[in-house]
């Protein structure tokens, strides 16, 4: 097992986080905006503030970094490539979106339609973000510290 290239995890993770944040904005901030406004009103809460949106963005960057760290950790077992990136994205989606959203729905905090749509959007966000970030991750060659070429990885 090789070392994880932390620099590439951060680079790929930030890219994954940005991609995920953009897609999350399109899903939750545009497509589901009215549903979110209604759900928040039902809970007696105001619509999301700018500070809350900035915190969601920061959380999205952390999700991106964790996704690519997981991808890097999975590579020795599953191999580099699309399939492993999708597995990493799905794992982060399950832990970070599916289970919490199911809990919010079970507790009656969010309407079923909003929960289903935001969770379905999140699976796309997580997998596309993982693919984007994983494309930038390159494992270091243990001997030289340099990124391996495609031929060396094959």
Residue, then its C-alpha position, 0 to 999 in steps of 0.5 A: x500500500x502506498x502513501x496518500x498524496x495529501x496535496x492531491x487530496x486537498x486539490x482534488x477535494x477542493x475541486x470536488x467541493x466546488x463542483x458539489x457546491x455548485x450542483x447543490x446550489x442548482x438543486x436546493x437553491x434554485x430547483x427546490x427553493x420554494x419547497x425549502x422556503x415552505x419547509x422552513x416556514x412550517x418549522x417557524x424558521x426564516x429562509x437561509x441567511x447569507x452566513x448560513x449559505x457560506x457555512x453550507x459552502x464551507x461544509x461542501x468543501x469539507x465533504x469534497x476533501x473527505x470524498x477524495x481522501x476516501x477515494x485515495x484510501x480505496x484505490x489500493x483495494x478497488x483500483x484507480x478510476x471511475x468505479x472507485x470514484x463513484x464508490x467514494x461518492x456514494x459512500x459520502x452521499x449515504x453518510x452525509x445525505x441519505x441517512x441524515x435526510x431519512x432521519x429528518x423525514x422520520x422525525x417529521x421535520x421535512x416534507x417527504x417530497x423535499x426529502x426525496x428530491x434533495x436526497x436524489x439531487x445529492x446522489x448526483x452532486x456527490x458522484x459528479x463531485x467525486x469524479x471531478x476531484x478524483x480526476x485530479x488525484x494522482x498517487x505519488x510514486x513511493x521512490x521519487x515522490x513524483x506523481x506516477x505516469x499512466x504507464x507506471x500505474x497500469 
